[in-house]
């Protein structure tokens, strides 16, 4: 099991120092998010200031972009990083796609995401091997690639192209990951039980349908963890926020907390954000959060909690050098 790090939501000027420190600390991969900043731009800096650590978007919002734009950006970052880049995509939810990005929500979420991935891989194959480009579907028809627009092959990328991971909370996207993708990014709003009983069986169903081996799909989980009361309360706040999302309700329902999720949705709709954490009692908290007294103990807790469930773990808490370096070093050292 690999231990990865999350880049804080910060300006580009801070990225080189954070990336170099993450590599020196011993993390296996550094992931960016799409919240307050672009998820792709930091990777040009990460690639230029590191030599070993992998890097990926965890996640970039796929429905906010054309698959051709995604393909070109990922190709350039793969070239810059000598093949260390992972393209992690998420669909986001309907309200954000329509009201934050001004894009159309598709009739079929899995159908459109499947086509986006197929288009990107068709483009990468054309660039890498010279194969004719003729990708046609319900959402995209991509057939034009003149030499003027072809960036050409990359020595550090296979014919299959760049690794593609997709994120999800529910079974549809987990199954799609099993059918088509190199990895599945487990949303931080999960429990080990939900991962074991709902998501992993869906991934396996996808691999069976596509005639693939389940080992072909890397399971990378973002996890809530706490070693202090302050961190516990931070996790309580974040869980209350995620649990208010109606489409995420199956996670709470598995544990018999659908009524709590419904109440949280009502508070969120009224903008009563400050009242929401009070609905996350200690039982709910300990179900979602890996807890320990020290970073060394946390490493053992995480390994025990996710053994046989995940291949990579990333703490939801972003990595920032200079802030608790000894804490991070103890965690990474014990996790290895």
C-alpha positions in Angstrom: 0.0 0.0 0.0 1.4 3.4 -1.1 1.0 6.6 0.9 0.4 9.7 -1.2 0.0 13.4 -0.3 -2.5 16.1 -1.3 -1.3 19.5 -2.4 -2.9 22.3 -0.4 -5.2 24.8 -2.2 -2.5 27.4 -2.8 -1.0 29.7 -5.4 1.5 28.5 -8.0 4.4 30.3 -6.3 4.2 27.8 -3.4 4.1 24.7 -5.5 7.9 24.1 -6.1 8.8 24.1 -2.4 5.8 21.8 -1.5 6.5 19.4 -4.3 10.2 19.1 -3.5 9.4 18.6 0.2 6.8 15.9 -0.6 9.3 14.0 -2.6 12.0 14.3 0.1 9.5 13.2 2.7 9.0 9.9 0.8 5.4 10.2 -0.5 4.7 8.1 -3.6 2.4 10.6 -5.4 1.2 14.2 -5.1 -2.4 14.9 -6.0 -4.1 18.2 -6.8 -7.7 19.1 -6.5 -10.1 21.3 -8.4 -11.5 23.7 -5.7 -10.0 27.2 -5.6 -7.4 26.7 -8.3 -6.8 25.0 -11.6 -5.9 21.3 -11.0 -3.5 21.0 -14.0 -1.2 24.1 -13.8 0.7 22.9 -10.6 1.8 19.8 -12.3 4.2 21.6 -14.7 5.9 22.9 -11.6 5.8 19.6 -9.7 7.4 17.9 -12.7 10.1 20.5 -13.0 11.1 20.4 -9.3 11.0 16.7 -8.6 12.4 13.6 -10.2 10.7 10.6 -8.6 7.3 11.3 -7.1 4.3 10.6 -9.2 1.6 13.3 -9.7 -2.0 13.3 -10.5 -5.3 15.3 -10.6 -7.5 14.1 -7.8 -9.7 15.3 -9.4 -10.2 17.5 -12.5 -13.8 18.0 -13.4 -14.3 16.1 -16.6 -17.7 17.6 -17.7 -16.2 21.1 -17.5 -13.8 20.2 -20.4 -13.7 18.7 -23.8 -11.9 15.3 -24.0 -9.6 16.8 -26.7 -8.5 19.6 -24.3 -8.0 17.0 -21.5 -6.0 14.8 -23.9 -3.6 17.6 -24.9 -3.1 18.9 -21.3 -2.4 15.4 -20.0 0.0 14.7 -22.9 2.0 17.8 -22.2 2.2 17.0 -18.5 3.2 13.4 -19.2 6.0 14.7 -21.4 7.1 17.2 -18.8 7.2 14.6 -16.0 8.7 11.7 -18.0 5.6 9.7 -17.7 4.8 10.3 -14.0 1.5 12.0 -14.6 -1.9 10.3 -13.7 -5.1 11.8 -15.1 -7.7 11.7 -12.4 -11.2 12.7 -13.4 -14.5 13.3 -11.6 -17.9 14.2 -12.9 -18.9 16.5 -10.0 -22.6 16.8 -9.3 -25.3 18.4 -11.5 -25.6 21.7 -9.6 -21.8 22.4 -9.9 -21.5 21.4 -13.6 -24.5 23.6 -14.5 -24.2 26.5 -12.1 -20.4 26.7 -11.3 -19.1 25.7 -14.8 -22.1 26.7 -17.0 -22.0 23.3 -18.8 -24.8 20.9 -19.7 -25.4 17.9 -17.4 -25.6 14.8 -19.6 -28.5 12.4 -19.8 -26.1 9.6 -19.0 -23.2 10.3 -16.6 -21.4 7.1 -17.2 -22.2 7.2 -20.9 -20.6 10.6 -21.4 -17.6 9.9 -19.2 -17.0 6.6 -21.0 -16.9 8.5 -24.3 -14.6 11.1 -22.9 -12.1 8.4 -21.9 -12.5 6.7 -25.3 -11.9 9.9 -27.2 -8.7 10.7 -25.1 -7.3 7.2 -25.7 -8.1 7.4 -29.4 -6.2 10.7 -29.6 -3.3 9.3 -27.6 -3.1 6.2 -29.8 -3.0 8.4 -32.9 -0.3 10.6 -31.5 1.7 7.6 -30.2 1.3 5.2 -33.1 0.0 7.1 -36.1 -3.3 5.1 -36.1 -6.2 6.7 -37.9 -8.5 8.8 -35.8 -12.2 7.8 -36.0 -14.0 8.0 -32.7 -17.8 8.3 -32.9 -20.4 8.2 -30.2 -23.5 9.8 -28.8 -21.7 12.8 -27.3 -18.6 13.2 -29.5 -17.4 12.7 -33.0 -13.6 13.1 -33.3 -12.2 12.3 -36.7 -9.8 15.1 -37.6 -6.1 15.1 -36.8 -3.8 16.8 -39.3 0.0 16.7 -38.7 0.0 20.4 -37.7 -2.1 19.5 -34.6 -0.4 16.2 -33.7 2.1 16.6 -30.9 3.8 13.3 -31.7 4.8 10.3 -29.6 6.3 10.2 -26.1 9.0 7.8 -25.1 7.7 7.4 -21.5 4.1 6.6 -22.5 2.8 3.3 -23.7 0.5 2.7 -26.7 -2.4 2.6 -24.2 -1.6 6.2 -23.2 -1.7 8.0 -19.9 -3.1 6.2 -16.8 -6.7 7.3 -16.3 -8.4 7.1 -12.8 -11.9 8.2 -12.2 -13.6 9.1 -8.9 -17.0 8.3 -7.6 -19.2 7.7 -4.6 -21.8 5.4 -6.2 -21.7 2.1 -8.0 -22.1 3.4 -11.6 -18.8 5.1 -11.8 -17.1 2.3 -9.8 -18.3 -0.2 -12.3 -17.1 2.0 -15.2 -13.6 2.2 -13.6 -13.6 -1.6 -13.6 -14.6 -1.7 -17.2 -12.3 0.9 -18.6 -9.9 2.7 -16.3 -6.5 2.2 -14.7 -7.7 3.3 -11.3 -10.6 4.3 -9.1 -10.3 7.3 -6.8 -12.4 6.7 -3.7 -14.1 9.9 -2.5 -13.1 10.8 1.1 -16.8 10.5 2.0 -16.7 6.8 2.4 -16.4 4.2 5.1 -14.4 0.9 5.0 -17.7 -0.9 5.1 -19.0 1.0 2.1 -15.8 0.5 0.2 -15.9 -3.3 0.9 -19.6 -4.0 0.5 -20.6 -1.5 -2.3 -17.7 0.0 -4.3 -15.3 -2.9 -4.6 -18.0 -5.4 -5.8 -19.0 -2.8 -8.4 -15.4 -2.5 -9.6 -15.2 -6.3 -9.8 -18.4 -6.4 -11.8 -17.0 -3.9 -14.2 -13.8 -5.9 -14.7 -15.8 -9.1 -15.3 -18.0 -7.5 -17.8 -15.0 -6.2 -19.8 -13.0 -9.4 -19.4 -10.3 -7.7 -17.3 -8.4 -8.7 -14.2 -9.4 -6.8 -11.1 -5.7 -6.2 -10.3 -5.6 -4.0 -13.4 -7.6 -1.3 -11.4 -5.7 0.6 -8.7 -7.9 1.6 -5.8 -6.7 5.0 -4.4 -8.6 6.2 -1.4 -8.6 9.7 0.1 -9.2 9.2 3.9 -10.3 11.2 6.9 -7.8 10.8 9.7 -7.2 12.5 13.1 -4.7 12.5 15.9 -6.0 15.5 17.8 -9.3 17.0 18.9 -8.8 19.8 16.4 -8.5 17.4 13.6 -11.5 15.4 14.8 -13.6 18.6 14.7 -12.3 19.5 11.2 -13.3 16.0 10.0 -16.7 16.3 11.6 -17.3 19.6 9.7 -16.2 18.1 6.4 -18.3 15.0 6.8 -21.4 17.1 7.6 -20.8 19.0 4.4 -20.4 15.9 2.2 -23.3 14.1 3.8 -25.6 16.9 2.9 -25.2 16.1 -0.8 -28.3 14.1 -1.9 -26.4 11.9 -4.4 -24.0 10.8 -1.7 -26.8 9.6 0.6 -26.3 5.9 -0.1 -23.1 6.0 2.1 -25.1 7.2 5.1 -28.0 4.9 4.3 -25.7 1.8 4.5 -25.2 2.5 8.1 -28.8 3.5 8.9 -28.2 7.3 8.9 -30.3 8.3 5.9 -32.4 10.5 8.2 -29.3 12.4 9.4 -28.3 13.0 5.8 -31.7 14.3 4.9 -31.6 16.7 7.8 -28.2 17.9 6.7 -29.5 18.5 3.2 -32.2 20.7 4.6 -29.7 22.7 6.7 -27.5 23.2 3.7 -30.4 24.4 1.5 -31.1 27.0 4.1 -27.5 28.0 4.4 -27.2 26.9 8.0 -23.7 25.6 7.6 -22.7 26.2 11.2 -25.4 23.9 12.6 -24.5 20.9 10.4 -21.5 19.5 12.3 -23.7 19.0 15.4 -25.6 16.3 13.6 -22.4 14.2 13.2 -22.2 12.3 16.5 -19.2 10.5 17.7 -20.4 7.1 16.4 -20.7 8.6 12.9 -17.4 10.3 13.2 -15.4 7.2 14.3 -17.0 5.2 11.4 -15.7 7.7 8.8 -12.4 8.7 10.5 -9.2 6.8 11.2 -8.2 7.9 14.7 -5.0 7.5 16.7 -3.0 9.3 19.3 0.3 9.6 17.4 1.3 9.5 13.7 3.1 6.2 14.2 -0.1 4.7 15.6 -2.1 6.3 12.8 0.0 4.6 10.2 -0.8 1.2 11.8 -4.5 2.1 12.1 -4.6 3.1 8.4 -2.9 -0.1 7.3 -5.2 -2.2 9.4 -8.3 -0.3 8.3 -7.6 -0.5 4.5 -5.7 -3.8 4.2 -7.1 -5.6 1.2 -9.3 -2.6 0.4 -7.0 -0.1 -1.2 -3.7 0.1 -3.0 -3.0 3.8 -2.3 -4.0 6.1 0.5 -4.0 9.9 0.7 -4.8 11.8 3.9 -7.6 14.3 3.4 -5.4 16.7 5.4 -3.1 18.4 2.8 0.6 18.2 3.1 2.4 21.5 3.9 6.1 21.6 4.7 7.2 23.5 7.8 3.9 22.6 9.5 4.4 19.4 11.6 7.3 18.0 9.5 8.1 15.6 12.3 4.5 14.4 12.4 4.5 13.7 8.7 7.9 12.1 8.8 6.8 9.7 11.5 3.7 8.8 9.5 5.6 8.2 6.3 8.4 6.2 8.0 6.0 4.0 9.9 3.8 3.5 6.9 6.6 2.3 4.6 
